[in-house]
Amino acid sequence: MDASGTPRIDLRSHAVFMLTQAAPMSGMTEEEAELVVDAMRPVHVLADTLLFEEGDTEDTDYMALVLEGQVRAETRTGMPGEEVVISIIGPGHLIGEMGVIDGEPRSASCTALTDVKLGVLSREALMKLLDQHPGAASRLVLALSKGLAERLRESNRRLRTLSQVTRALQAELDAVHAVNRRLLDAG
């Protein structure tokens, strides 16, 4: 227990549990999860801290498992000061996994909404894991791929919906334009 009487959570065991139970990692054995967690470094971040920003090109080759707290992921709309919240990410979920795979600029910004505890896995640590424990590393990479595929499918679904709404709005605008044109021609 800590000084306030709150039971202390063993973050390592908590992280192992999350990797074995949380989607998309479910299916990872406890032993594999322990190897992955041991390759991570713990990080504590205070609320309102920007973890990384969309477009960042430096220090992009890591991902993090959210152990405690909440993170907001958002993207720019192209209009100054207007961002769209992509999701609120809580314990058991990953952030930055595209970066650990490709090291490309960040595709979204992530900000700690609360104090957050993370397990950070660098690409270097992942490569070492691939060399030393290929079974655990390949299960992790497969889980990452599954998670990214699920997000891509969801993005495709949202894009289809947006396209349908856009077509309906355009049809409505065309109809209003036609009515206005007739009124102008008749007047």
C-alpha positions, 0 to 999 in steps of 0.5 A: 500500500502507498502512503494514502492506503491505496493498494500498489499495483505491480506495473510489470504484472499489470502490463503482462496481464494487459498483453495477454488479455487485451485486444489485439494482443490476446493470444499472447502467452504469459511468458511471451508477454513477460519478455515483451514487458521486460523489453519496455521501459516505464514512463510516467507522464503528467496530465496535459503533457503532449506525448507526441505531435502529428507530423513529428519527424524525430524520435518516432521509432517507439510505441507505448502500452497505456498502463494507467490513465487516459490519452487523447489522440487527435488529428488536424483538420487543415483549419488552424486551431481545429482538431478532430479527436480520433479516440480516447485511449485507456489502459491496455491500448497502444499508442504510436505503434505505426512509428515503431514499425516504420519510423515515419512522421507521427500521424496524430497527436497524443496528449495525456488527459490524466497522469499516465503510466506507460510501457515504452517499446523502442524499435531498437528493443523490438529488433533485439526481441526479434533476435533473441525471442523470435516467437514472442516478437513475431506474436507481438508484430502479428498483434500490432498488424491485427490492430492496425488492420482493424483501424484501417477497416474502421477508417474505410467504413468511416470514409464510406459513410462520409462519402455517402453523406457528401453525395447526399449533401451534393444532391440536396445542393444540386436540387436547391440550385435547380430550384433557385435557377428556375426561380431566377429564370421565371422572374 
